[in-house]
């Protein structure tokens, strides 16, 4: 029977079959027993041989796995003898030195140490031998082509079984990139220290400059505070002086008014007496002279009153509140219509116009503007007077623009700059009565309200007066 080609299971089955033949119930001669025992022994040997082959195969596979792990490890492995010669080196270690592994075996490892680290490496080997254990260092290794790498060595010293020879097993790690990174980090750290020192110096200088600036500003603030106090004192003094001067001026105005108006009233009264008591003794020319004297004295008295009113507008204290301009305009219009009920004048007043300001002064504005419109439309059989508001001023500052428009005599725009001057008139007194103070009064009131006033017109096509108020 050929046992070599049988599987292990078949061998075990055959062995059991042969053993079952060796029983006391079946007597055999001596030769047959011997043959039987030899067959059993052969079968056992074949089984043992088969197990040895399997074990050898497993050991070979294990050695190959170890060789792969050894050769392709991320670090280099080197074994040196007691004379510093390379006994073993893995592929990673050979690649680090840029050499073929076969050419490295038997060569002194020290030949690959850079010159600057030779003494360091020799001292390291001595230290490893004395320590009889694990030790580490960092050296430079020369590589093929003239370059070098930075390597970290970790060595383990071992002895053979008879303790007659010493071996060094080294793990080599390429730390070139780490060294470069450390060097770059060191340089960056040095540069950072320099920059920090420079910035610290700059910061110290800036702090000193800031302290100086703070000191200077404090001194300036103290000076400004002192100047403000002095200015407030001066303003208070000037205000007191101005109030006193205004009171004196007001008293003077009333005094002058009284002193001027009394003679004027006397001139007017005595002229009237002459006309009434001595009419039969005066010719027509004399009567005309007396009428002119009376008219001049009355006009002079009106001028004095208007000047006083203009002075009061400038000096009066303002009381700001919401003012119903539409309501005021209707009151003024009604009063004007009562003076000449026979006239056909249409008043168009927009409802709900409200503004912030002094009610008394704004009433004066509307009385003058609507009164002028009433006066300058009297030569038209039918007239139209409007009061309204435009929600946004033409200049675009967002203020509402109020206006009074009429279709009366109008004016020449070439003389518009004279409209709001005191005692300036664009029409002769014989055509339209007045003394040229009304528009000047309007301008002063609007200015005190933080606004402005202007006009547009055309001869015999009417005029429009615009004004704004501070919101």
C-alpha positions in Angstrom: 0.0 0.0 0.0 1.3 3.5 -0.9 1.0 5.6 2.2 2.8 8.7 0.8 -0.1 9.7 -1.4 -2.7 9.3 1.3 -4.2 12.3 3.2 -3.8 12.6 6.9 -7.4 11.5 7.5 -6.9 8.4 5.3 -3.7 7.5 7.2 -5.5 7.7 10.5 -8.3 5.5 9.2 -5.7 2.9 7.8 -3.9 2.9 11.2 -7.1 2.1 13.1 -7.8 -0.7 10.6 -4.4 -2.3 11.1 -4.7 -2.0 14.9 -8.0 -3.8 14.8 -6.4 -6.9 13.2 -4.1 -7.4 16.1 -6.6 -9.2 18.4 -6.2 -12.3 20.7 -9.0 -14.0 18.9 -7.0 -14.3 15.6 -3.7 -16.2 16.1 -1.0 -15.3 13.7 2.5 -16.7 13.1 5.5 -14.7 14.1 6.2 -13.4 10.6 2.8 -12.1 10.1 2.9 -10.2 13.4 6.2 -8.7 12.5 4.9 -7.5 9.1 1.9 -6.1 10.8 4.0 -4.1 13.3 6.2 -2.8 10.6 3.2 -1.6 8.6 1.9 0.2 11.7 5.3 1.7 12.4 5.6 2.9 8.8 2.2 4.5 9.0 3.0 6.3 12.3 6.3 7.5 10.8 4.5 8.8 7.7 2.0 10.7 9.9 4.9 12.3 11.9 6.6 13.2 8.7 3.5 14.9 7.5 3.1 16.9 10.7 6.8 17.9 10.5 6.2 19.2 6.9 3.2 21.2 8.0 5.1 22.7 10.9 8.0 23.6 8.6 5.6 25.2 6.2 4.1 27.3 9.0 7.5 28.3 10.2 8.5 29.4 6.7 5.3 31.5 6.4 6.0 33.0 9.8 9.6 33.8 8.9 8.5 35.4 5.6 6.0 37.6 7.5 8.7 38.6 10.0 11.1 39.3 7.1 8.4 41.5 5.5 7.7 43.4 8.7 11.5 43.7 9.3 12.3 44.9 5.8 9.4 47.3 5.3 9.2 48.7 8.8 9.0 52.5 9.0 12.4 52.7 10.7 15.7 51.1 9.8 17.0 48.1 11.7 20.7 47.4 11.8 22.7 44.7 13.7 26.4 45.5 14.4 29.1 43.2 15.7 31.7 44.1 18.3 33.9 45.6 15.6 31.1 47.9 14.4 30.5 46.0 11.2 27.1 45.7 9.7 25.7 42.1 10.2 22.1 42.7 9.2 20.2 45.7 7.9 16.6 45.9 6.6 15.6 47.5 3.3 14.4 50.7 5.1 17.8 51.2 6.6 19.6 50.6 3.3 17.2 53.1 1.6 18.1 55.7 4.2 21.8 55.3 3.2 20.9 55.1 -0.5 22.8 51.8 -0.8 21.9 48.3 -1.8 21.7 46.0 1.2 24.2 43.4 -0.1 26.8 46.1 -0.4 26.4 47.2 3.2 26.8 43.8 4.9 30.3 43.6 6.5 31.1 47.3 6.2 31.9 49.4 9.3 28.8 51.4 10.2 31.0 54.3 11.4 32.0 55.0 7.8 28.5 56.3 7.3 28.6 58.7 10.2 29.4 62.3 9.3 32.8 63.6 10.4 31.4 66.1 12.8 29.6 63.3 14.8 32.3 60.6 14.8 33.5 61.2 18.3 29.9 61.4 19.4 29.1 58.0 17.9 32.1 56.3 19.4 31.2 57.7 22.8 27.6 56.5 22.2 28.8 52.9 21.6 30.8 52.9 24.7 27.9 54.2 26.7 25.7 51.4 25.2 28.2 48.7 26.2 28.5 50.1 29.8 24.8 50.5 30.2 24.1 47.0 28.9 20.7 48.1 27.9 18.7 50.5 25.7 20.3 53.9 24.9 19.6 56.6 22.3 21.3 59.5 20.5 21.0 61.7 17.4 23.7 61.9 14.7 24.2 62.7 11.0 24.5 59.9 8.5 26.2 60.3 5.1 24.2 59.0 2.2 25.2 58.1 -1.4 25.6 61.1 -3.6 27.2 63.4 -1.0 24.2 64.3 1.1 23.3 63.5 4.6 20.4 62.9 6.9 19.7 63.5 10.5 19.0 60.2 12.3 17.9 59.1 15.7 19.5 55.9 17.0 18.0 53.7 19.7 20.4 50.7 20.5 20.1 47.6 22.5 23.4 45.8 23.5 23.3 42.0 23.5 25.8 39.2 24.0 26.0 35.7 22.4 25.2 32.6 24.4 28.8 32.1 25.5 29.1 35.9 26.4 32.1 36.1 24.2 30.9 38.6 21.6 28.8 41.8 21.8 26.2 42.9 19.3 24.3 46.1 18.8 20.8 46.1 17.5 19.9 49.6 16.4 16.6 51.2 15.3 17.3 54.2 13.0 14.6 56.9 12.4 15.1 59.6 9.8 14.4 62.9 11.7 15.7 65.2 8.9 12.3 66.8 8.3 11.7 67.1 12.1 15.1 68.7 12.5 14.3 71.1 9.6 10.9 71.9 11.2 12.6 72.4 14.6 15.2 74.7 13.0 12.5 76.6 11.1 10.5 76.8 14.4 13.6 78.0 16.2 14.3 80.7 13.6 10.7 81.7 13.6 10.8 81.8 17.4 14.0 84.0 17.2 12.4 86.2 14.7 9.3 86.4 16.8 11.3 87.3 19.9 13.0 90.1 17.8 9.6 91.3 16.6 8.2 91.1 20.1 11.1 93.1 21.4 10.7 95.6 18.6 7.0 95.8 19.2 7.5 96.0 22.9 9.9 99.0 22.3 7.3 100.5 19.9 4.6 99.9 22.4 6.6 101.4 25.2 7.3 104.5 23.0 3.6 104.6 22.0 2.7 104.4 25.7 5.1 107.3 26.5 3.7 109.2 23.6 0.2 108.5 24.7 1.0 109.6 28.2 2.4 112.8 26.8 -0.6 113.2 24.7 -2.9 112.6 27.6 -1.0 115.1 29.7 -1.1 117.6 26.9 -4.9 117.0 26.4 -5.6 117.3 30.0 -3.7 120.6 30.1 -5.6 121.6 27.0 -8.9 120.6 28.6 -8.0 122.6 31.7 -7.2 125.6 29.5 -10.4 125.1 27.5 -12.4 124.7 30.8 -10.8 127.9 32.0 -11.6 129.6 28.7 -15.1 128.3 28.8 -15.6 129.6 32.3 -14.2 132.9 31.3 -16.3 132.9 28.1 -19.4 132.0 30.1 -18.6 134.9 32.5 -18.2 137.2 29.5 -21.4 135.9 27.9 -23.2 136.4 31.1 -21.8 139.9 31.4 -22.5 140.7 27.8 -26.0 139.2 28.1 -26.7 141.3 31.1 -25.4 144.3 29.3 -27.4 143.5 26.2 -30.6 143.0 28.3 -29.9 146.3 29.9 -29.3 147.9 26.6 -32.4 146.4 25.1 -34.4 147.7 28.0 -32.9 151.1 27.6 -33.5 150.9 23.8 -37.1 149.9 24.4 -37.6 152.7 26.8 -35.9 155.0 24.4 -38.1 153.8 21.5 -41.2 154.4 23.6 -40.0 157.7 24.7 -39.0 158.7 21.1 -42.3 157.4 19.9 -44.2 159.4 22.4 -42.1 162.5 21.9 -42.4 162.2 18.1 -46.0 161.1 17.9 -47.3 163.9 20.2 -46.0 166.8 17.9 -47.3 164.9 14.8 -50.7 164.5 16.4 -50.5 168.2 17.2 -49.7 169.1 13.6 -52.5 166.9 12.3 -55.0 168.3 14.9 -54.2 171.9 14.3 -54.2 171.4 10.5 -57.7 169.8 10.8 -58.8 172.8 12.9 -57.6 175.2 10.3 -59.5 173.3 7.6 -62.7 173.2 9.7 -62.6 176.7 11.4 -60.9 178.8 8.7 -62.2 177.1 5.6 -63.8 180.3 4.4 -60.6 182.2 4.6 -58.4 179.7 2.7 -58.3 179.3 -1.0 -58.1 175.9 -2.6 -54.3 175.8 -2.8 -54.1 176.6 1.0 -56.5 173.8 1.7 -54.4 171.4 -0.5 -51.3 172.3 1.5 -53.0 171.6 4.8 -54.3 168.2 3.5 -50.8 167.3 2.4 -49.5 168.3 5.9 -52.1 166.1 7.5 -51.3 163.1 5.2 -47.6 163.5 5.8 -48.0 163.7 9.6 -50.3 160.6 9.6 -47.9 158.7 7.4 -45.0 159.6 9.7 -47.0 158.4 12.7 -47.7 155.1 11.0 -44.0 154.7 10.2 -43.1 155.2 13.8 -45.7 152.6 14.9 -44.4 150.1 12.3 -40.8 150.7 13.4 -41.8 149.9 17.0 -43.6 146.8 15.9 -40.5 145.6 14.0 -38.4 146.3 17.1 -40.9 144.2 19.3 -40.7 141.3 16.8 -36.9 141.2 17.2 -36.9 141.4 21.0 -40.0 139.5 22.0 -39.6 136.1 23.8 -40.8 133.2 21.7 -43.1 130.4 22.9 -42.9 127.3 20.7 -45.9 125.1 20.4 -48.0 123.4 17.7 -49.8 126.2 15.7 -52.8 125.6 13.5 -51.8 127.7 10.5 -54.9 126.8 8.5 -57.1 128.2 11.4 -55.1 131.4 11.6 -55.3 131.9 7.9 -59.2 131.5 8.0 -59.4 134.1 10.8 -57.3 136.6 8.9 -59.3 136.0 5.7 -62.6 136.6 7.5 -61.3 139.9 8.9 -60.1 141.0 5.5 -63.5 140.2 3.9 -65.3 142.2 6.6 -63.3 145.3 5.7 -64.5 145.2 2.1 -67.5 142.8 1.8 -68.3 144.1 -1.7 -65.1 142.5 -3.2 -65.3 139.2 -5.0 -62.2 137.4 -3.6 -62.0 133.6 -3.3 -59.8 132.3 -0.5 -58.5 128.7 -0.9 -57.0 127.5 2.4 -55.7 123.9 2.7 -57.0 122.1 5.8 -54.8 120.7 8.6 -51.6 122.7 8.1 -49.9 122.6 11.5 -46.4 123.9 12.4 -44.2 124.4 15.4 -43.6 128.0 16.3 -44.7 131.1 18.2 -48.5 131.5 17.6 -48.5 135.3 17.9 -45.5 135.8 15.5 -46.8 133.4 13.0 -50.1 135.2 13.0 -48.2 138.4 12.2 -46.7 136.6 9.2 -50.0 135.4 7.8 -51.6 138.9 8.5 -48.9 140.5 6.4 -48.8 138.0 3.6 -52.6 137.6 3.2 -53.0 141.4 3.8 -50.6 142.1 0.9 -52.4 139.6 -1.3 -55.7 141.3 -0.5 -54.2 144.7 -1.2 -52.4 143.9 -4.5 -55.6 142.2 -6.0 -58.0 145.0 -5.3 -57.7 146.3 -8.9 -59.1 143.0 -10.2 -62.8 142.5 -10.2 -62.4 138.9 -9.2 -59.4 137.6 -7.3 -58.1 134.3 -5.9 -55.8 134.0 -2.8 -54.4 130.6 -1.8 -52.6 129.3 1.3 -51.1 125.8 1.2 -48.1 123.7 1.8 -45.6 121.7 -0.3 -44.4 118.6 1.6 -40.7 118.8 0.5 -38.6 121.9 -0.2 -37.1 122.2 -3.6 -33.5 122.1 -2.0 -34.3 118.7 -0.7 -33.8 119.2 3.0 -37.2 117.7 3.8 -38.8 120.8 5.3 -42.4 121.6 4.3 -42.7 124.8 2.3 -45.7 127.0 3.1 -46.9 129.5 0.5 -49.4 132.3 -0.1 -50.3 132.9 -3.7 -52.4 135.6 -5.4 -53.3 136.6 -9.0 -52.8 140.3 -8.4 -50.4 143.0 -9.5 -47.3 140.8 -9.1 -43.8 142.3 -9.3 -40.7 142.3 -11.5 -38.3 139.5 -10.5 -35.4 141.8 -11.3 -36.2 143.7 -8.1 -36.9 140.6 -5.9 -33.8 141.3 -3.8 -35.4 144.5 -2.5 -38.6 142.9 -1.4 -37.6 142.1 2.2 -35.6 145.2 3.0 -37.0 147.7 5.5 -38.8 150.7 3.8 -38.3 149.1 0.3 -41.2 149.4 -2.0 -41.8 148.2 -5.6 -45.0 150.1 -6.1 -45.6 153.8 -5.7 -47.7 155.0 -2.6 -50.3 156.5 -4.9 -51.0 153.1 -6.4 -50.8 150.9 -3.3 -50.5 152.3 0.2 -47.8 151.0 2.6 -44.5 151.9 4.1 -42.3 148.8 3.2 -42.0 147.4 6.8 -44.3 144.4 6.5 -42.1 142.1 4.5 -39.1 143.1 6.6 -41.1 142.1 9.6 -41.9 138.7 8.0 -38.3 138.0 7.2 -37.2 138.7 10.8 -39.9 136.4 12.2 -39.1 133.5 9.8 -35.4 133.9 10.6 -36.2 133.6 14.3 -38.0 130.4 13.5 -34.9 129.0 11.8 -36.4 129.2 8.3 -36.2 131.3 5.2 -38.6 133.3 3.0 -38.5 134.1 -0.7 -40.9 135.1 -3.5 -41.7 134.6 -7.1 -43.8 136.9 -9.3 -44.7 138.4 -12.6 -46.1 141.8 -13.4 -49.9 141.6 -13.5 -49.7 137.8 -13.2 -49.6 137.6 -9.4 -47.0 136.6 -6.8 -46.2 133.6 -4.6 -44.5 134.0 -1.2 -42.8 130.9 0.2 -41.5 130.4 3.7 -40.1 127.5 5.8 -39.9 126.8 9.5 -37.4 124.8 11.5 -38.9 121.3 12.1 
